[in-house]
Amino acid sequence: MPNCVNLLACSDAYLTPIIQKYIEGFRSGFAHNLQGVILEFMQSDGGLCPVEGFIGSRAILSGPAGGVVGVSYTAYDSEKKDPVIGFDMGGTSTDVSWQCLILGDIDRRYFR
């Protein structure tokens, strides 16, 4: 069975240079390369990460995580507290998430 540390190291070694090149290109499209602007990217756990610390292993599932967070902010009504099912269909995969209020906290589950 592969070692998780080795898998993370490999994903970082492969993806981080590609991500850094993308970020450089993204920044170059804005005045002053966005210097002085807080720039954060969605990471695999659904949280935001400062662009300076964004690495390959944090990007692997950032798309599906973004879908879950997006559904929770746009479709979930905290007053009604009705459960929400998110369906995020892309070109190569479909991601389904389920969200509801449990004991005062939003429970989010992700299925692929």
N, C-alpha and C positions, 0 to 999 in steps of 0.2 A: 504494500500500500504506500502511495507517495506521501512524503512528509509535507505538511502544510507550509512550513517555513520555506522549503525548496520551491513549492508551487508559487508562493507569494514573491519570492526572489526572482523567479523566472518571468512571472507576469510583469513585475516592475521593470526588469531589465529589457524586456521586449517592448512594452507599451509606453513607458515613461518618455523615452525620446520622441516617439510619435506624438504623444499628447503635448509635450513641450513645444514641438514644431507647430502644432495646430494652434496652441495658445498664442505663440508669437505672431502667427498670421492673423488671428482674430484681433489681437491688440493693435496690430499695424493698420487696421481699417478705421481706427478712431483717432481723433485729435490727441496728440501727445502720448500715443500708445496707452491711453487710460491711466497715465501716471496720476497718483493721488486719488484714484477712484477705487472704492472697495469692490473687488471682483471675486465672486465665489462660485464654485461649481458644485453641482449635486453629486454626492458620492454614493457608494453602494448601499449604505445604511439609511439613505433618505435624508441625511443631514447635509449641511453645506460646509464646504471646505475652502479656506482661502486659496486662491489660485497658486500661490507660491508653494503650497504643500500638497497640491493635487498630483497624485502619482498613479501609475497603472493599476495597481491592485484596488485602489479606491474607485476606479472608473468602471470596473468590469460589469456590474449590474446597476449602474447609475440610471440607465434608461427606465427599466422597470420600477426602480425606486421612485423616480420622478413621476411616473404614472400613478403610483399609489398616493403619493403626497398631493399630486394635482387633483385627484378625485376627492380626497378628504377635504381639500380647501374649497372646491367648487360645487360638489354635490351633497356633502353631508350637512344636514341641518341640525345644529346643536340644540335647537328648541324642540323639534319633533323627535329627534333621536331615532329615526327610522334607520335600519341597516342599509348599507349601500354596497352594491356589487360593481366593481370597476372592470371594464373589459377594454384592454389596450391591444389592438391588433396592428402589428407592423408588417413589414415586408417579409421577415423571416421567422417571426414568432408571434405568439399571442400570450398575453399575460393577464391573469385574472386576480383581482384582489377583493377582499371582503372586509368591511369596516362596520363596527357598531359600537355603541356606548356600553361598557361593562364597568360597573362599580365606579362611575364618575370619570372613567378614563376611556379614551378611544382605543379599541382593540383593532389592530390592523394585521391582516394575514395575507400572504402573497402565495400564489400558486402559479406554476409554469408547466 
